[in-house]
Amino acid sequence: MNYRQLGSTGLRVSELGFGAGIVAGLFMRGTAEDQLRAAQRAIELGVNHFDTAPLYGEGASEENLGRVLNAISSNVVVATKVEYYSEHFADFQGRTRKSIEASLRRLGRDYVDVLYLHNHIRFQEIEPNDGYESVTPNQVLRPGGIADALDRVRDDGLARHIGFTGTGDPAAVLEVLESGRFEVVQAYYSLLNPSGRIELPPSSPLHNFQQVISRGVAQDMGVVAIRVMSGGVLGGTAARQGPAGTTSSEAIHGLDRQQELSQVPALSFLSSDGGLDLSDAAIRFALSNSEISSALLGFSTVEQIEAAAGALTKGPLRESDLDRLAPLWASGFR
Ligand SMILES: NC(=O)c1ccc[n+]([C@@H]2O[C@H](COP(=O)([O-])OP(=O)(O)OC[C@H]3O[C@@H](n4cnc5c(N)ncnc54)[C@H](OP(=O)(O)O)[C@@H]3O)[C@@H](O)[C@H]2O)c1
């Protein structure tokens, strides 16, 4: 396993990170034994970066991850998040404090290494009682807003670093990114949509993440890639396996699971001409981008962790394969 600097945080994170989130679902619905085996095997293979959130199983992921990491007693980087619902909009500071305190209790830790804002960032305010879906740049950046509340928690030592999720309206995301208030961004990056780094032609119908990755790096931020397997779509089978059993976390703004599934056959040249396994190719593609510090993957099984670690040893994709991908991204796989 190789390790990379997480921006200017001083943290060194493994290229492969372990996402204890909704898609793979292992830390929400798996057995305690499978969770322990998975974390143990990941750590044996050199993974030192784990990511969770209160939202994942309403605290179950944090609790289960905390239990296994404390049982293994390993020195790893742990990140969690905070979600804001409309009822919290009048008191970001109170909400943030309560949320991180509850997360730390569930995780059994005194602090997390990174605390992320989980909500999408959009210009339009959500209606009251409309869930946690999005917050506006103004809600994040105004005095007394979310960034101030996260700073406070960091100043109080409950989180070492703060970050946000780079999804929503691209221009709203960039406004938050370019404010310089955050140290880390979680950004979508996959074979099906590399626009977090690569400039798409204006005619491309793909959701345009407007190079949020490169722009974050230009500001010395750490970049953590998410959706590297496009939520399992690039795992080589349309059917969910293991404890997954749900497709509920496909709600990244501008992306659609059915549409992504329909794009996969266009990648078949990677296996037929190049002899590559698609899931291997997805991981190698993400980590050949040196702007990414760590790629978080959801794992349903120990075998998937081993396969991902094996993929890393095979190096970047060939230039000839990348050359064939560019027109697919430009045309939106049509
Ligand atoms: N900040 C945010 O808002 C946000 C959003 C999304 C994700 N995340 C983070 O990123 C993590 C990853 O989630 P994701 O949504 O991005 O999912 P993902 O990693 O793109 O997809 C995970 C799925 O890929 C398949 N897979 C993983 N390794 C494989 C392998 N070696 N071979 C074949 N298939 C493999 C599994 O599918 P099956 O289960 O079907 O086998 C697994 O459930 C989350 O746990 C979370 O920590 C954060």
The ligand as a MOL file (V3000), in Angstrom:
LIG
                    3D

  0  0  0     0  0            999 V3000
M  V30 BEGIN CTAB
M  V30 COUNTS 48 52 0 0 0
M  V30 BEGIN ATOM
M  V30 1 N -19.6740 12.5090 1.3770 0
M  V30 2 C -20.6190 11.8900 0.7280 0
M  V30 3 O -21.7190 12.4000 0.5230 0
M  V30 4 C -20.3680 10.4930 0.1890 0
M  V30 5 C -21.1710 10.0100 -0.8640 0
M  V30 6 C -20.8950 8.7230 -1.3520 0
M  V30 7 C -19.8900 7.9560 -0.7940 0
M  V30 8 N -19.1320 8.4450 0.2490 0 CHG=1
M  V30 9 C -18.0570 7.6400 0.8710 0
M  V30 10 O -17.5120 6.7770 -0.1080 0
M  V30 11 C -17.6740 5.4150 0.3000 0
M  V30 12 C -17.8660 4.5350 -0.8980 0
M  V30 13 O -19.2210 4.6090 -1.3450 0
M  V30 14 P -19.6140 4.8540 -2.8490 0
M  V30 15 O -21.0170 5.2990 -2.8640 0
M  V30 16 O -18.5990 5.7250 -3.4550 0 CHG=-1
M  V30 17 O -19.5620 3.4100 -3.4610 0
M  V30 18 P -18.4500 2.7650 -4.4230 0
M  V30 19 O -17.1930 2.5780 -3.6730 0
M  V30 20 O -18.4260 3.4890 -5.7150 0
M  V30 21 O -19.1420 1.3480 -4.6800 0
M  V30 22 C -19.0930 0.3670 -3.6900 0
M  V30 23 C -19.5390 -0.9480 -4.3090 0
M  V30 24 O -18.6020 -1.3510 -5.3060 0
M  V30 25 C -18.5180 -2.7560 -5.3210 0
M  V30 26 N -17.1060 -3.1280 -5.1060 0
M  V30 27 C -16.2220 -2.6300 -4.2080 0
M  V30 28 N -15.0140 -3.2150 -4.3460 0
M  V30 29 C -15.1120 -4.0830 -5.3450 0
M  V30 30 C -14.1960 -4.9700 -5.9700 0
M  V30 31 N -12.9240 -5.0540 -5.5830 0
M  V30 32 N -14.6480 -5.7200 -6.9880 0
M  V30 33 C -15.9220 -5.6340 -7.4050 0
M  V30 34 N -16.8520 -4.7940 -6.8470 0
M  V30 35 C -16.4430 -4.0320 -5.8360 0
M  V30 36 C -19.4150 -3.2910 -4.2080 0
M  V30 37 O -20.6710 -3.6080 -4.8100 0
M  V30 38 P -21.6270 -4.7580 -4.2210 0
M  V30 39 O -21.9340 -4.3650 -2.8210 0
M  V30 40 O -22.7790 -4.7800 -5.1220 0
M  V30 41 O -20.8000 -6.0130 -4.2950 0
M  V30 42 C -19.5380 -2.0790 -3.3060 0
M  V30 43 O -20.7250 -2.0820 -2.5490 0
M  V30 44 C -18.8470 5.4520 1.2630 0
M  V30 45 O -18.8500 4.3290 2.1150 0
M  V30 46 C -18.5910 6.7340 1.9840 0
M  V30 47 O -17.5900 6.5390 2.9490 0
M  V30 48 C -19.3460 9.7060 0.7250 0
M  V30 END ATOM
M  V30 BEGIN BOND
M  V30 1 1 1 2
M  V30 2 2 2 3
M  V30 3 1 2 4
M  V30 4 1 4 5
M  V30 5 2 4 48
M  V30 6 2 5 6
M  V30 7 1 6 7
M  V30 8 2 7 8
M  V30 9 1 8 9
M  V30 10 1 8 48
M  V30 11 1 9 10
M  V30 12 1 9 46
M  V30 13 1 10 11
M  V30 14 1 11 12
M  V30 15 1 11 44
M  V30 16 1 12 13
M  V30 17 1 13 14
M  V30 18 2 14 15
M  V30 19 1 14 16
M  V30 20 1 14 17
M  V30 21 1 17 18
M  V30 22 2 18 19
M  V30 23 1 18 20
M  V30 24 1 18 21
M  V30 25 1 21 22
M  V30 26 1 22 23
M  V30 27 1 23 24
M  V30 28 1 23 42
M  V30 29 1 24 25
M  V30 30 1 25 26
M  V30 31 1 25 36
M  V30 32 1 26 27
M  V30 33 1 26 35
M  V30 34 2 27 28
M  V30 35 1 28 29
M  V30 36 1 29 30
M  V30 37 2 29 35
M  V30 38 1 30 31
M  V30 39 2 30 32
M  V30 40 1 32 33
M  V30 41 2 33 34
M  V30 42 1 34 35
M  V30 43 1 36 37
M  V30 44 1 36 42
M  V30 45 1 37 38
M  V30 46 2 38 39
M  V30 47 1 38 40
M  V30 48 1 38 41
M  V30 49 1 42 43
M  V30 50 1 44 45
M  V30 51 1 44 46
M  V30 52 1 46 47
M  V30 END BOND
M  V30 END CTAB
M  END
